[in-house]
Amino acid sequence: MAATKVRRIRVGTRLSMELRARLTKYCAASGIPERTIIEDALRKYFDSSDDTELVLRRLDRLELELARNHRDLELLSEAFGRYMRLWFLAHAPHTTDAGKAAARSAAETQYKQFAQHLGAQFTQGRRFIDDVPVEAFAGEDEDK
């Protein structure tokens, strides 16, 4: 059985010098005819089989989600810091007005020490997650 010959029509177009040079160089290096490169590019363009747009939309969505997570983490960090400052103030013993001032000063000192200690631990690579028992995460990787 004889194969049906594909009919072709000559199409002429103008390309920029830079694009024409790249096409010529690519075809020479790969041994692929210019016609094949151009036909494949047009086929991809018309078939919309290129997933670039889909990937870019997904990356944009991930970027937005990362920005939201960063904002939320900043909010939680600020809230936790304020909570700790109030906790130190609330648990400072005070009975008189003079005692209140001294208790407030002591609480501020404790809070600053807490923040400095936390910063030092963080800088050294210490994380709260390191204190959580390994058993708490048992079987978590199996779901992925």
Secondary structure, 3 states (H helix, E strand, C coil): CCCCCCCCCCCCCCCCHHHHHHHHHHHHHHCCCHHHHHHHHHHHHHHCCCCHHHHHHHHHHHHHHHHHHHHHHHHHHHHHHHHHHHHHHHCCCCCCHHHHHHHHHHHHHHHHHHHHHHHHHHHCCCCHHHHCCHHHHCCCHHHC
